[in-house]
């Protein structure tokens, strides 16, 4: 059985939980208190961060790496595109998402001096994305994919981070509601995450 060491409020851990529940696999989530981490996290992950996936002798950290491993090992339902060109595009978009959106999570989580600038940046990037959803159901087209998994925890936390999107982002918010109604997403929420959204 796979063990996922997961922060109960960590958006990156949230991604991994979504994938595990979407795949309906046999796994165990080990909740980690982010403010009082057990020492063994630093032993299994040199960066002392969650999520960490332990599958027999394999130890993986970084949510996108964990999720691709799970997707390749348990291919149904497939979350990365089967076509190499589309898969490369998906990876490029995941990288862009990390750089443009998720690099601001730290400032938002810790409410650093730069938090207001980060809120503005994330708001602008998400508003730019909104037009995609007037033409298609999900990030990569009609099918739910790893890109939807990757962005979902951020969309869920917008209230929590104090990010308000304007009318221009309405298609994005409709898309977010579709994601939030998926059983895999609902099952992946921790009690601490459930209260993050009004």
FINU-916980 format. One record per atom (N, C-alpha, C, O): x, y, z. Coordinates in steps of 0.1 Angstrom, whole numbers, plus 5000, padded with zeros to 4 digits. Layout:
// FINU-916980
<rec <X, Y, Z>>;
...
This chain:
// FINU-916980
<rec <5008, 4988, 5000>>;
<rec <5000, 5000, 5000>>;
<rec <5009, 5013, 5000>>;
<rec <5019, 5013, 5007>>;
<rec <5004, 5022, 4992>>;
<rec <5011, 5035, 4992>>;
<rec <5008, 5044, 5004>>;
<rec <4997, 5044, 5008>>;
<rec <5018, 5051, 5009>>;
<rec <5016, 5060, 5020>>;
<rec <5019, 5074, 5015>>;
<rec <5029, 5077, 5009>>;
<rec <5009, 5083, 5017>>;
<rec <5012, 5097, 5013>>;
<rec <5012, 5106, 5026>>;
<rec <5003, 5107, 5033>>;
<rec <5024, 5112, 5028>>;
<rec <5025, 5121, 5039>>;
<rec <5020, 5134, 5034>>;
<rec <5026, 5140, 5025>>;
<rec <5010, 5139, 5040>>;
<rec <5002, 5150, 5034>>;
<rec <4999, 5161, 5045>>;
<rec <4994, 5158, 5056>>;
<rec <5002, 5174, 5041>>;
<rec <4998, 5185, 5050>>;
<rec <4983, 5187, 5049>>;
<rec <4978, 5187, 5038>>;
<rec <4976, 5189, 5060>>;
<rec <4962, 5190, 5060>>;
<rec <4957, 5203, 5053>>;
<rec <4945, 5203, 5049>>;
<rec <4966, 5213, 5052>>;
<rec <4962, 5225, 5046>>;
<rec <4971, 5228, 5034>>;
<rec <4969, 5239, 5028>>;
<rec <4980, 5219, 5030>>;
<rec <4990, 5222, 5020>>;
<rec <4984, 5220, 5006>>;
<rec <4979, 5209, 5003>>;
<rec <4984, 5230, 4997>>;
<rec <4978, 5229, 4984>>;
<rec <4985, 5218, 4975>>;
<rec <4979, 5212, 4967>>;
<rec <4998, 5216, 4978>>;
<rec <5006, 5206, 4970>>;
<rec <5002, 5192, 4974>>;
<rec <5001, 5183, 4965>>;
<rec <5000, 5190, 4987>>;
<rec <4995, 5177, 4992>>;
<rec <4981, 5175, 4987>>;
<rec <4977, 5163, 4983>>;
<rec <4973, 5185, 4986>>;
<rec <4959, 5184, 4981>>;
<rec <4959, 5179, 4967>>;
<rec <4950, 5170, 4964>>;
<rec <4968, 5183, 4958>>;
<rec <4969, 5178, 4945>>;
<rec <4971, 5163, 4945>>;
<rec <4964, 5155, 4937>>;
<rec <4980, 5158, 4953>>;
<rec <4983, 5143, 4953>>;
<rec <4971, 5136, 4959>>;
<rec <4967, 5125, 4954>>;
<rec <4964, 5141, 4969>>;
<rec <4952, 5134, 4974>>;
<rec <4941, 5134, 4963>>;
<rec <4934, 5123, 4962>>;
<rec <4940, 5144, 4955>>;
<rec <4930, 5144, 4944>>;
<rec <4933, 5133, 4934>>;
<rec <4924, 5125, 4931>>;
<rec <4945, 5131, 4930>>;
<rec <4949, 5121, 4921>>;
<rec <4946, 5107, 4927>>;
<rec <4941, 5098, 4920>>;
<rec <4950, 5105, 4939>>;
<rec <4948, 5092, 4946>>;
<rec <4933, 5088, 4946>>;
<rec <4929, 5077, 4944>>;
<rec <4925, 5098, 4950>>;
<rec <4910, 5096, 4950>>;
<rec <4904, 5094, 4936>>;
<rec <4895, 5086, 4934>>;
<rec <4909, 5102, 4926>>;
<rec <4904, 5100, 4913>>;
<rec <4907, 5086, 4908>>;
<rec <4899, 5080, 4900>>;
<rec <4918, 5081, 4911>>;
<rec <4922, 5067, 4907>>;
<rec <4915, 5056, 4915>>;
<rec <4915, 5045, 4911>>;
<rec <4909, 5060, 4926>>;
<rec <4902, 5051, 4935>>;
<rec <4911, 5039, 4939>>;
<rec <4908, 5027, 4938>>;
<rec <4923, 5043, 4944>>;
<rec <4933, 5033, 4947>>;
<rec <4933, 5030, 4962>>;
<rec <4926, 5036, 4970>>;
<rec <4941, 5019, 4965>>;
<rec <4943, 5016, 4979>>;
<rec <4955, 5023, 4984>>;
<rec <4966, 5021, 4980>>;
<rec <4953, 5033, 4993>>;
<rec <4964, 5041, 4998>>;
<rec <4961, 5046, 5012>>;
<rec <4949, 5045, 5017>>;
<rec <4971, 5051, 5019>>;
<rec <4969, 5056, 5032>>;
<rec <4974, 5070, 5032>>;
<rec <4986, 5073, 5028>>;
<rec <4966, 5080, 5037>>;
<rec <4971, 5093, 5039>>;
<rec <4975, 5095, 5053>>;
<rec <4968, 5093, 5063>>;
<rec <4988, 5100, 5055>>;
<rec <4993, 5102, 5069>>;
<rec <4993, 5118, 5070>>;
<rec <5001, 5124, 5064>>;
<rec <4984, 5123, 5078>>;
<rec <4983, 5137, 5080>>;
<rec <4995, 5142, 5088>>;
<rec <4999, 5137, 5098>>;
<rec <5000, 5153, 5083>>;
<rec <5012, 5160, 5089>>;
<rec <5008, 5174, 5093>>;
<rec <5003, 5182, 5085>>;
<rec <5011, 5177, 5106>>;
<rec <5009, 5190, 5111>>;
<rec <5020, 5199, 5106>>;
<rec <5032, 5197, 5110>>;
<rec <5017, 5208, 5097>>;
<rec <5028, 5216, 5091>>;
<rec <5035, 5225, 5101>>;
<rec <5047, 5230, 5098>>;
<rec <5029, 5228, 5112>>;
<rec <5036, 5236, 5122>>;
<rec <5043, 5228, 5133>>;
<rec <5050, 5234, 5141>>;
<rec <5042, 5215, 5132>>;
<rec <5049, 5206, 5141>>;
<rec <5052, 5193, 5134>>;
<rec <5047, 5183, 5137>>;
<rec <5061, 5194, 5124>>;
<rec <5063, 5183, 5115>>;
<rec <5071, 5172, 5123>>;
<rec <5080, 5175, 5130>>;
<rec <5067, 5159, 5121>>;
<rec <5075, 5148, 5127>>;
<rec <5089, 5148, 5121>>;
<rec <5091, 5152, 5109>>;
<rec <5099, 5143, 5128>>;
<rec <5113, 5144, 5124>>;
<rec <5115, 5135, 5111>>;
<rec <5124, 5137, 5103>>;
<rec <5107, 5124, 5110>>;
<rec <5109, 5115, 5099>>;
<rec <5107, 5121, 5085>>;
<rec <5111, 5116, 5075>>;
<rec <5099, 5133, 5085>>;
<rec <5098, 5140, 5072>>;
<rec <5111, 5144, 5066>>;
<rec <5114, 5143, 5055>>;
<rec <5119, 5150, 5075>>;
<rec <5133, 5155, 5071>>;
<rec <5142, 5143, 5067>>;
<rec <5151, 5145, 5059>>;
<rec <5139, 5132, 5072>>;
<rec <5147, 5120, 5069>>;
<rec <5143, 5115, 5055>>;
<rec <5152, 5111, 5047>>;
<rec <5130, 5115, 5052>>;
<rec <5126, 5109, 5039>>;
<rec <5126, 5120, 5028>>;
<rec <5127, 5116, 5016>>;
<rec <5126, 5132, 5031>>;
<rec <5126, 5143, 5021>>;
<rec <5137, 5153, 5026>>;
<rec <5134, 5160, 5036>>;
<rec <5148, 5154, 5019>>;
<rec <5159, 5164, 5023>>;
<rec <5154, 5178, 5024>>;
<rec <5161, 5186, 5031>>;
<rec <5143, 5182, 5018>>;
<rec <5138, 5195, 5018>>;
<rec <5128, 5197, 5030>>;
<rec <5123, 5208, 5032>>;
<rec <5125, 5186, 5037>>;
<rec <5116, 5187, 5049>>;
<rec <5103, 5193, 5046>>;
<rec <5097, 5201, 5053>>;
<rec <5097, 5188, 5034>>;
<rec <5084, 5194, 5030>>;
<rec <5075, 5182, 5026>>;
<rec <5079, 5171, 5024>>;
<rec <5062, 5185, 5027>>;
<rec <5052, 5175, 5022>>;
<rec <5047, 5181, 5009>>;
<rec <5048, 5193, 5006>>;
<rec <5041, 5173, 5000>>;
<rec <5038, 5158, 5002>>;
<rec <5050, 5149, 4999>>;
<rec <5060, 5153, 4992>>;
<rec <5050, 5138, 5005>>;
<rec <5060, 5127, 5003>>;
<rec <5052, 5114, 5000>>;
<rec <5043, 5111, 5008>>;
<rec <5055, 5107, 4990>>;
<rec <5049, 5094, 4987>>;
<rec <5059, 5083, 4989>>;
<rec <5070, 5084, 4984>>;
<rec <5055, 5073, 4997>>;
<rec <5063, 5062, 5000>>;
<rec <5056, 5050, 4994>>;
<rec <5045, 5046, 4999>>;
<rec <5062, 5043, 4984>>;
<rec <5057, 5031, 4978>>;
<rec <5067, 5021, 4979>>;
<rec <5076, 5020, 4970>>;
<rec <5066, 5012, 4989>>;
<rec <5077, 5002, 4991>>;
<rec <5090, 5009, 4993>>;
<rec <5092, 5017, 5003>>;
<rec <5100, 5006, 4984>>;
<rec <5113, 5012, 4985>>;
<rec <5114, 5026, 4979>>;
<rec <5125, 5033, 4980>>;
<rec <5104, 5030, 4972>>;
<rec <5104, 5043, 4964>>;
<rec <5099, 5054, 4973>>;
<rec <5088, 5053, 4979>>;
<rec <5107, 5065, 4974>>;
<rec <5103, 5077, 4981>>;
<rec <5103, 5088, 4971>>;
<rec <5114, 5091, 4965>>;
<rec <5092, 5095, 4969>>;
<rec <5091, 5106, 4960>>;
<rec <5086, 5119, 4967>>;
<rec <5077, 5118, 4976>>;
<rec <5091, 5130, 4963>>;
<rec <5086, 5143, 4968>>;
<rec <5084, 5152, 4956>>;
<rec <5089, 5149, 4945>>;
<rec <5077, 5163, 4958>>;
<rec <5072, 5173, 4947>>;
<rec <5060, 5167, 4941>>;
<rec <5060, 5156, 4935>>;
<rec <5049, 5175, 4942>>;
<rec <5036, 5170, 4939>>;
<rec <5034, 5165, 4924>>;
<rec <5028, 5155, 4921>>;
<rec <5040, 5173, 4915>>;
<rec <5039, 5169, 4900>>;
<rec <5046, 5156, 4897>>;
<rec <5041, 5148, 4889>>;
<rec <5057, 5154, 4904>>;
<rec <5065, 5141, 4902>>;
<rec <5057, 5130, 4908>>;
<rec <5056, 5119, 4901>>;
<rec <5052, 5131, 4920>>;
<rec <5044, 5121, 4926>>;
<rec <5032, 5118, 4917>>;
<rec <5029, 5106, 4915>>;
<rec <5025, 5128, 4912>>;
<rec <5013, 5126, 4905>>;
<rec <5015, 5119, 4891>>;
<rec <5007, 5110, 4887>>;
<rec <5026, 5122, 4885>>;
<rec <5030, 5116, 4872>>;
<rec <5033, 5101, 4875>>;
<rec <5029, 5092, 4867>>;
<rec <5040, 5098, 4885>>;
<rec <5043, 5084, 4889>>;
<rec <5030, 5076, 4891>>;
<rec <5029, 5065, 4886>>;
<rec <5021, 5082, 4899>>;
<rec <5008, 5075, 4902>>;
<rec <5001, 5073, 4889>>;
<rec <4995, 5062, 4887>>;
<rec <5001, 5083, 4880>>;
<rec <4993, 5082, 4867>>;
<rec <4999, 5071, 4858>>;
<rec <4992, 5064, 4851>>;
<rec <5012, 5070, 4858>>;
<rec <5019, 5060, 4850>>;
<rec <5017, 5046, 4856>>;
<rec <5015, 5036, 4848>>;
<rec <5018, 5045, 4869>>;
<rec <5017, 5032, 4875>>;
<rec <5002, 5027, 4875>>;
<rec <5000, 5014, 4874>>;
<rec <4993, 5036, 4876>>;
<rec <4978, 5032, 4876>>;
<rec <4971, 5040, 4865>>;
<rec <4966, 5051, 4868>>;
<rec <4972, 5035, 4853>>;
<rec <4968, 5043, 4842>>;
<rec <4953, 5046, 4840>>;
<rec <4949, 5053, 4831>>;
<rec <4944, 5041, 4849>>;
<rec <4930, 5044, 4847>>;
<rec <4924, 5051, 4859>>;
<rec <4926, 5047, 4870>>;
<rec <4917, 5062, 4857>>;
<rec <4916, 5070, 4844>>;
<rec <4929, 5077, 4842>>;
<rec <4936, 5082, 4851>>;
<rec <4933, 5078, 4829>>;
<rec <4946, 5085, 4826>>;
<rec <4944, 5100, 4827>>;
<rec <4935, 5106, 4822>>;
<rec <4954, 5106, 4834>>;
<rec <4953, 5120, 4837>>;
<rec <4963, 5128, 4829>>;
<rec <4962, 5140, 4827>>;
<rec <4974, 5122, 4824>>;
<rec <4983, 5128, 4814>>;
<rec <4979, 5124, 4800>>;
<rec <4976, 5112, 4799>>;
<rec <4980, 5132, 4790>>;
<rec <4976, 5128, 4777>>;
<rec <4984, 5117, 4772>>;
<rec <4996, 5116, 4775>>;
<rec <4978, 5107, 4764>>;
<rec <4986, 5096, 4759>>;
<rec <4996, 5100, 4748>>;
<rec <5006, 5093, 4746>>;
<rec <4992, 5110, 4741>>;
<rec <5000, 5115, 4729>>;
<rec <5013, 5122, 4734>>;
<rec <5011, 5132, 4742>>;
<rec <5025, 5119, 4729>>;
<rec <5037, 5125, 4734>>;
<rec <5037, 5140, 4733>>;
<rec <5043, 5147, 4741>>;
<rec <5032, 5145, 4722>>;
<rec <5032, 5160, 4719>>;
<rec <5023, 5167, 4730>>;
<rec <5027, 5177, 4736>>;
<rec <5011, 5161, 4731>>;
<rec <5002, 5167, 4741>>;
<rec <5007, 5166, 4755>>;
<rec <5005, 5175, 4764>>;
<rec <5014, 5155, 4758>>;
<rec <5020, 5153, 4771>>;
<rec <5031, 5163, 4774>>;
<rec <5032, 5168, 4785>>;
<rec <5039, 5166, 4764>>;
<rec <5049, 5176, 4765>>;
<rec <5043, 5190, 4767>>;
<rec <5048, 5197, 4775>>;
<rec <5032, 5192, 4760>>;
<rec <5025, 5205, 4762>>;
<rec <5020, 5206, 4776>>;
<rec <5020, 5217, 4783>>;
<rec <5014, 5195, 4781>>;
<rec <5009, 5195, 4795>>;
<rec <5020, 5197, 4805>>;
<rec <5018, 5205, 4814>>;
<rec <5031, 5191, 4803>>;
<rec <5043, 5193, 4812>>;
<rec <5047, 5208, 4812>>;
<rec <5050, 5214, 4822>>;
<rec <5047, 5214, 4800>>;
<rec <5051, 5228, 4798>>;
<rec <5041, 5237, 4806>>;
<rec <5046, 5246, 4813>>;
<rec <5029, 5234, 4804>>;
<rec <5018, 5242, 4811>>;
<rec <5019, 5240, 4827>>;
<rec <5017, 5249, 4834>>;
<rec <5022, 5228, 4831>>;
<rec <5024, 5225, 4845>>;
<rec <5036, 5234, 4851>>;
<rec <5035, 5240, 4861>>;
<rec <5046, 5234, 4843>>;
<rec <5058, 5242, 4847>>;
<rec <5054, 5257, 4847>>;
<rec <5058, 5264, 4857>>;
<rec <5047, 5262, 4837>>;
<rec <5042, 5276, 4837>>;
<rec <5034, 5279, 4849>>;
<rec <5035, 5289, 4855>>;
<rec <5025, 5270, 4853>>;
<rec <5016, 5271, 4864>>;
<rec <5024, 5273, 4877>>;
<rec <5021, 5281, 4886>>;
<rec <5034, 5264, 4878>>;
<rec <5043, 5265, 4890>>;
<rec <5049, 5279, 4891>>;
<rec <5049, 5285, 4902>>;
<rec <5054, 5283, 4880>>;
<rec <5062, 5296, 4879>>;
<rec <5053, 5308, 4881>>;
<rec <5056, 5317, 4889>>;
<rec <5042, 5308, 4874>>;
<rec <5033, 5320, 4874>>;
<rec <5023, 5321, 4886>>;
<rec <5020, 5332, 4890>>;
<rec <5019, 5309, 4891>>;
<rec <5009, 5309, 4901>>;
<rec <5014, 5304, 4915>>;
<rec <5013, 5310, 4925>>;
<rec <5019, 5292, 4914>>;
<rec <5022, 5285, 4927>>;
<rec <5035, 5290, 4934>>;
<rec <5037, 5287, 4945>>;
<rec <5043, 5297, 4926>>;
<rec <5055, 5304, 4933>>;
<rec <5050, 5314, 4943>>;
<rec <5058, 5319, 4951>>;
<rec <5038, 5319, 4942>>;
<rec <5033, 5329, 4951>>;
<rec <5026, 5323, 4964>>;
<rec <5022, 5331, 4973>>;
<rec <5024, 5310, 4964>>;
<rec <5017, 5304, 4975>>;
<rec <5024, 5307, 4989>>;
<rec <5017, 5310, 4999>>;
<rec <5037, 5306, 4989>>;
<rec <5044, 5309, 5002>>;
<rec <5041, 5323, 5007>>;
<rec <5038, 5324, 5019>>;
<rec <5041, 5333, 4999>>;
<rec <5038, 5346, 5003>>;
<rec <5024, 5347, 5008>>;
<rec <5021, 5354, 5018>>;
<rec <5015, 5340, 5001>>;
<rec <5000, 5341, 5005>>;
<rec <4998, 5333, 5018>>;
<rec <4990, 5337, 5027>>;
<rec <5004, 5321, 5019>>;
<rec <5002, 5313, 5031>>;
<rec <5008, 5320, 5044>>;
<rec <5002, 5320, 5054>>;
<rec <5020, 5326, 5042>>;
<rec <5026, 5332, 5054>>;
<rec <5023, 5347, 5056>>;
<rec <5027, 5353, 5065>>;
<rec <5014, 5352, 5046>>;
<rec <5010, 5366, 5046>>;
<rec <5023, 5375, 5047>>;
<rec <5023, 5384, 5056>>;
<rec <5032, 5373, 5039>>;
<rec <5045, 5381, 5039>>;
<rec <5042, 5395, 5034>>;
<rec <5031, 5398, 5029>>;
<rec <5052, 5403, 5035>>;
<rec <5050, 5417, 5030>>;
<rec <5046, 5417, 5015>>;
<rec <5039, 5426, 5010>>;
<rec <5051, 5407, 5008>>;
<rec <5048, 5407, 4993>>;
<rec <5035, 5400, 4990>>;
<rec <5031, 5399, 4978>>;
<rec <5027, 5397, 5000>>;
<rec <5014, 5390, 4998>>;
<rec <5005, 5398, 4989>>;
<rec <4998, 5392, 4980>>;
<rec <5004, 5411, 4991>>;
<rec <4994, 5419, 4983>>;
<rec <4998, 5419, 4968>>;
<rec <4990, 5418, 4959>>;
<rec <5011, 5420, 4966>>;
<rec <5017, 5419, 4952>>;
<rec <5014, 5405, 4946>>;
<rec <5010, 5404, 4934>>;
<rec <5015, 5395, 4954>>;
<rec <5012, 5381, 4950>>;
<rec <4997, 5379, 4946>>;
<rec <4994, 5373, 4936>>;
<rec <4989, 5385, 4955>>;
<rec <4974, 5384, 4952>>;
<rec <4971, 5391, 4939>>;
<rec <4963, 5385, 4931>>;
<rec <4977, 5402, 4936>>;
<rec <4974, 5409, 4924>>;
<rec <4979, 5401, 4912>>;
<rec <4972, 5400, 4902>>;
<rec <4991, 5395, 4913>>;
<rec <4997, 5388, 4902>>;
<rec <4988, 5375, 4899>>;
<rec <4985, 5373, 4888>>;
<rec <4984, 5368, 4910>>;
<rec <4976, 5356, 4908>>;
<rec <4963, 5360, 4902>>;
<rec <4957, 5353, 4893>>;
<rec <4957, 5371, 4907>>;
<rec <4944, 5375, 4902>>;
<rec <4945, 5378, 4887>>;
<rec <4936, 5374, 4879>>;
<rec <4955, 5385, 4883>>;
<rec <4957, 5389, 4869>>;
<rec <4959, 5376, 4860>>;
<rec <4953, 5375, 4849>>;
<rec <4968, 5367, 4865>>;
<rec <4970, 5355, 4857>>;
<rec <4958, 5346, 4855>>;
<rec <4955, 5341, 4844>>;
<rec <4950, 5345, 4866>>;
<rec <4938, 5337, 4866>>;
<rec <4927, 5343, 4857>>;
<rec <4920, 5336, 4849>>;
<rec <4927, 5357, 4857>>;
<rec <4917, 5364, 4848>>;
<rec <4921, 5362, 4834>>;
<rec <4912, 5360, 4825>>;
<rec <4934, 5361, 4831>>;
<rec <4938, 5359, 4817>>;
<rec <4934, 5345, 4812>>;
<rec <4931, 5342, 4801>>;
<rec <4935, 5335, 4822>>;
<rec <4931, 5321, 4819>>;
<rec <4916, 5319, 4816>>;
<rec <4913, 5310, 4808>>;
<rec <4908, 5328, 4821>>;
<rec <4894, 5326, 4821>>;
<rec <4888, 5323, 4807>>;
<rec <4879, 5315, 4805>>;
<rec <4893, 5330, 4797>>;
<rec <4887, 5329, 4784>>;
<rec <4888, 5315, 4778>>;
<rec <4880, 5311, 4769>>;
<rec <4898, 5307, 4782>>;
<rec <4899, 5293, 4778>>;
<rec <4886, 5286, 4780>>;
<rec <4882, 5278, 4772>>;
<rec <4879, 5289, 4791>>;
<rec <4868, 5281, 4795>>;
<rec <4855, 5285, 4789>>;
<rec <4844, 5280, 4792>>;
<rec <4856, 5295, 4779>>;
<rec <4844, 5298, 4771>>;
<rec <4844, 5288, 4759>>;
<rec <4833, 5286, 4753>>;
<rec <4855, 5283, 4756>>;
<rec <4856, 5274, 4745>>;
<rec <4857, 5259, 4749>>;
<rec <4853, 5250, 4741>>;
<rec <4862, 5256, 4761>>;
<rec <4864, 5242, 4764>>;
<rec <4861, 5240, 4779>>;
<rec <4860, 5249, 4787>>;
<rec <4858, 5227, 4782>>;
<rec <4854, 5223, 4795>>;
<rec <4865, 5223, 4806>>;
<rec <4863, 5226, 4818>>;
<rec <4877, 5219, 4802>>;
<rec <4888, 5217, 4811>>;
<rec <4901, 5224, 4805>>;
<rec <4900, 5229, 4794>>;
<rec <4911, 5224, 4813>>;
<rec <4924, 5230, 4809>>;
<rec <4929, 5226, 4796>>;
<rec <4934, 5234, 4788>>;
<rec <4928, 5212, 4793>>;
<rec <4934, 5207, 4781>>;
<rec <4924, 5204, 4770>>;
<rec <4927, 5197, 4760>>;
<rec <4911, 5207, 4772>>;
<rec <4901, 5204, 4763>>;
<rec <4889, 5199, 4770>>;
<rec <4884, 5205, 4780>>;
<rec <4883, 5188, 4765>>;
<rec <4871, 5182, 4771>>;
<rec <4873, 5173, 4783>>;
<rec <4864, 5171, 4791>>;
<rec <4885, 5167, 4784>>;
<rec <4888, 5157, 4794>>;
<rec <4895, 5163, 4806>>;
<rec <4903, 5172, 4805>>;
<rec <4891, 5158, 4818>>;
<rec <4897, 5162, 4830>>;
<rec <4912, 5156, 4830>>;
<rec <4914, 5145, 4826>>;
<rec <4921, 5165, 4834>>;
<rec <4935, 5160, 4833>>;
<rec <4944, 5165, 4845>>;
<rec <4938, 5171, 4854>>;
<rec <4956, 5162, 4844>>;
<rec <4966, 5166, 4855>>;
<rec <4966, 5181, 4857>>;
<rec <4969, 5186, 4868>>;
<rec <4964, 5189, 4846>>;
<rec <4964, 5203, 4848>>;
<rec <4952, 5208, 4856>>;
<rec <4954, 5218, 4864>>;
<rec <4941, 5202, 4855>>;
<rec <4929, 5205, 4863>>;
<rec <4932, 5202, 4878>>;
<rec <4929, 5209, 4887>>;
<rec <4939, 5190, 4880>>;
<rec <4943, 5186, 4893>>;
<rec <4953, 5196, 4899>>;
<rec <4951, 5200, 4911>>;
<rec <4962, 5201, 4891>>;
<rec <4972, 5210, 4896>>;
<rec <4967, 5224, 4900>>;
<rec <4971, 5229, 4910>>;
<rec <4957, 5229, 4893>>;
<rec <4952, 5242, 4896>>;
<rec <4941, 5242, 4906>>;
<rec <4938, 5252, 4913>>;
<rec <4934, 5231, 4908>>;
<rec <4922, 5230, 4917>>;
<rec <4924, 5235, 4931>>;
<rec <4916, 5243, 4936>>;
<rec <4935, 5231, 4938>>;
<rec <4938, 5236, 4951>>;
<rec <4939, 5251, 4953>>;
<rec <4934, 5256, 4963>>;
<rec <4944, 5257, 4943>>;
<rec <4945, 5272, 4943>>;
<rec <4931, 5278, 4942>>;
<rec <4928, 5287, 4949>>;
<rec <4924, 5273, 4932>>;
<rec <4910, 5279, 4930>>;
<rec <4902, 5277, 4942>>;
<rec <4894, 5286, 4946>>;
<rec <4903, 5265, 4949>>;
<rec <4896, 5263, 4962>>;
<rec <4899, 5273, 4973>>;
<rec <4891, 5276, 4981>>;
<rec <4912, 5278, 4973>>;
<rec <4917, 5286, 4983>>;
<rec <4916, 5301, 4980>>;
<rec <4921, 5309, 4988>>;
<rec <4909, 5305, 4970>>;
<rec <4909, 5320, 4966>>;
<rec <4904, 5328, 4978>>;
<rec <4910, 5338, 4981>>;
<rec <4893, 5324, 4984>>;
<rec <4887, 5332, 4995>>;
<rec <4897, 5332, 5007>>;
<rec <4900, 5343, 5013>>;
<rec <4903, 5320, 5009>>;
<rec <4913, 5319, 5020>>;
<rec <4925, 5328, 5018>>;
<rec <4930, 5334, 5028>>;
<rec <4929, 5330, 5006>>;
<rec <4940, 5339, 5003>>;
<rec <4936, 5353, 5001>>;
<rec <4945, 5362, 4999>>;
<rec <4923, 5356, 5001>>;
<rec <4919, 5370, 5000>>;
<rec <4920, 5375, 4985>>;
<rec <4922, 5386, 4983>>;
<rec <4918, 5365, 4976>>;
<rec <4919, 5369, 4961>>;
<rec <4905, 5369, 4956>>;
<rec <4897, 5359, 4956>>;
<rec <4901, 5381, 4952>>;
<rec <4887, 5383, 4946>>;
<rec <4889, 5385, 4931>>;
<rec <4896, 5394, 4926>>;
<rec <4882, 5377, 4923>>;
<rec <4882, 5378, 4909>>;
<rec <4870, 5386, 4904>>;
<rec <4859, 5385, 4909>>;
<rec <4872, 5394, 4893>>;
<rec <4861, 5402, 4888>>;
<rec <4852, 5394, 4878>>;
<rec <4854, 5382, 4877>>;
<rec <4843, 5401, 4872>>;
<rec <4833, 5395, 4863>>;
<rec <4840, 5388, 4851>>;
<rec <4835, 5378, 4846>>;
<rec <4852, 5393, 4847>>;
<rec <4859, 5388, 4836>>;
<rec <4863, 5373, 4838>>;
<rec <4865, 5366, 4829>>;
<rec <4864, 5369, 4851>>;
<rec <4868, 5356, 4854>>;
<rec <4857, 5346, 4856>>;
<rec <4859, 5335, 4861>>;
<rec <4844, 5350, 4853>>;
<rec <4833, 5342, 4855>>;
<rec <4834, 5328, 4848>>;
<rec <4830, 5318, 4855>>;
<rec <4839, 5327, 4836>>;
<rec <4841, 5313, 4830>>;
<rec <4850, 5304, 4838>>;
<rec <4848, 5292, 4839>>;
<rec <4860, 5311, 4844>>;
<rec <4870, 5303, 4853>>;
<rec <4863, 5298, 4865>>;
<rec <4865, 5287, 4870>>;
<rec <4854, 5306, 4871>>;
<rec <4847, 5302, 4883>>;
<rec <4837, 5291, 4881>>;
<rec <4835, 5283, 4889>>;
<rec <4831, 5292, 4869>>;
<rec <4821, 5281, 4865>>;
<rec <4829, 5268, 4863>>;
<rec <4825, 5257, 4868>>;
<rec <4841, 5269, 4857>>;
<rec <4850, 5257, 4856>>;
<rec <4854, 5252, 4869>>;
<rec <4854, 5240, 4872>>;
<rec <4857, 5261, 4879>>;
<rec <4861, 5257, 4892>>;
<rec <4850, 5249, 4899>>;
<rec <4852, 5239, 4905>>;
<rec <4838, 5254, 4897>>;
<rec <4826, 5246, 4903>>;
<rec <4825, 5232, 4898>>;
<rec <4821, 5223, 4905>>;
<rec <4828, 5231, 4885>>;
<rec <4827, 5217, 4879>>;
<rec <4837, 5208, 4885>>;
<rec <4835, 5196, 4888>>;
<rec <4849, 5214, 4887>>;
<rec <4860, 5206, 4894>>;
<rec <4856, 5202, 4908>>;
<rec <4858, 5191, 4913>>;
<rec <4851, 5212, 4916>>;
<rec <4848, 5210, 4930>>;
<rec <4836, 5200, 4932>>;
<rec <4835, 5195, 4943>>;
<rec <4828, 5198, 4921>>;
<rec <4817, 5188, 4923>>;
<rec <4821, 5174, 4920>>;
<rec <4813, 5165, 4921>>;
<rec <4834, 5172, 4915>>;
<rec <4839, 5158, 4912>>;
<rec <4840, 5151, 4925>>;
<rec <4845, 5156, 4935>>;
<rec <4837, 5138, 4925>>;
<rec <4838, 5130, 4937>>;
<rec <4852, 5129, 4942>>;
<rec <4854, 5129, 4955>>;
<rec <4861, 5127, 4933>>;
<rec <4876, 5126, 4937>>;
<rec <4880, 5139, 4945>>;
<rec <4888, 5138, 4954>>;
<rec <4875, 5151, 4940>>;
<rec <4879, 5163, 4946>>;
<rec <4873, 5164, 4960>>;
<rec <4879, 5167, 4970>>;
<rec <4860, 5161, 4961>>;
<rec <4853, 5161, 4974>>;
<rec <4859, 5152, 4984>>;
<rec <4861, 5156, 4996>>;
<rec <4862, 5140, 4980>>;
<rec <4868, 5130, 4989>>;
<rec <4882, 5134, 4994>>;
<rec <4886, 5130, 5005>>;
<rec <4889, 5142, 4985>>;
<rec <4903, 5145, 4989>>;
<rec <4904, 5157, 4999>>;
<rec <4915, 5159, 5005>>;
<rec <4893, 5164, 5001>>;
<rec <4893, 5175, 5010>>;
<rec <4895, 5171, 5025>>;
<rec <4888, 5161, 5029>>;
<rec <4904, 5178, 5032>>;
<rec <4905, 5175, 5047>>;
<rec <4895, 5184, 5054>>;
<rec <4890, 5194, 5048>>;
<rec <4892, 5181, 5066>>;
<rec <4883, 5190, 5074>>;
<rec <4888, 5205, 5074>>;
<rec <4880, 5214, 5073>>;
<rec <4901, 5207, 5075>>;
<rec <4907, 5220, 5075>>;
<rec <4905, 5227, 5062>>;
<rec <4904, 5240, 5061>>;
<rec <4905, 5220, 5051>>;
<rec <4903, 5226, 5038>>;
<rec <4889, 5229, 5035>>;
<rec <4886, 5239, 5028>>;
<rec <4880, 5221, 5040>>;
<rec <4866, 5223, 5038>>;
<rec <4861, 5237, 5043>>;
<rec <4852, 5243, 5037>>;
<rec <4867, 5242, 5053>>;
<rec <4863, 5255, 5059>>;
<rec <4870, 5267, 5052>>;
<rec <4868, 5278, 5056>>;
<rec <4879, 5264, 5042>>;
<rec <4886, 5275, 5036>>;
<rec <4878, 5283, 5026>>;
<rec <4881, 5294, 5022>>;
<rec <4866, 5277, 5022>>;
<rec <4858, 5284, 5012>>;
<rec <4845, 5287, 5017>>;
<rec <4838, 5279, 5024>>;
<rec <4840, 5300, 5014>>;
<rec <4827, 5304, 5019>>;
<rec <4816, 5297, 5011>>;
<rec <4804, 5300, 5014>>;
